[in-house]
Amino acid sequence: MYKLLLRPILFSFDPEKVHYFTFSLIKFCHKLGLGGLFTSLYKVTDKRLERTLFGLTFQNPVGLAAGFDKNAVLYNELANFGFGFIEIGTVTPLGQEGNPKQRLFRLKDDKGIINRMGFNNDGLDAAIEQLKKNKGKLIIGGNIGKNTQTLPENYTADYLTCFNALHPYVDYFVLNVSCPNVGSHAKLNDKDYLEELIGAVQTANLSFEKQKPILLKIAPDLNDVQLDEIVDLVLATKLDGVIASNTSIDRTGLKATDERLAQIGNGGLSGQPIKDKSTKVIKYLSNKSNRAFPIIGVGGIHSAKDALEKLDAGASLVQVYTGFIYEGPSLIKKINKAILNS
């Protein structure tokens, strides 16, 4: 029904406006008491789907990637679509508008999206107020970053501000250091700085009675040498895991015309065009490390087959985003059913 009826209507309007309209629509449906209907339609409950990683037990291995519910306003409702976990954010200390609009573009023929949102979010305090409403339906991850205007010497302070304040409200953390849509991110790709940042966050973690898992989200455009550095970094710092991968700046092989791409401009590419690229990164990290740490696979999952490829490559869990937009909530059910039958 979604792909035949609802998607053609939604896809005829501006993507960012549709995003917020969809949020309102889902909220409205739940106020009408339709949450149970969504659960019956989309949720697969089976003990065989449970996965235990870094001390957390996930109801199933299919999550919603960061960027969809940036401000943690819809996670309770989205839980009824069958996700095993939801990652909110990216959250920054202060709210910020992000990059100028238009900044979100569909590549329909490619089943992709290009975005240059620029960490638009309502800020840390607003996210915490929403997280206080958590009904405990599923695991919540907190994806954290720095404000765009923060000076390089204060990057770590931004991450620590978010980490310390969100610590009581999320189940795991993701250090977002690989977003291509924030122009001031260059320092975050430096290995020495990453060691400093990870060390600072891990030290802060020890100050809490219960420590929370910390993961690193990486780009899909890294070469083998850079991936080797990631493996060394994760092993040396004893990070809890890696999310592979973020959006891509590569435009190779797209069906979209050069004219269309020039019209869109810069931004991170997600969806089907980065499926193979992200799977290759997962496989490399898994093989190189001898599966020494968990990997959450994300990038181009539009079918159950795509998800199984990520899991076969070495991912322990998967996340969807663009595939959720293109395929609808039935995608989560299809993946979970396929996992049970694999």
Order of alpha helices (4+ residues) and beta strands (2+ residues): alpha-alpha-alpha-beta-beta-beta-alpha-beta-beta-beta-beta-beta-alpha-beta-alpha-beta-alpha-beta-alpha-beta-alpha-beta-alpha-beta-alpha-beta-alpha-alpha
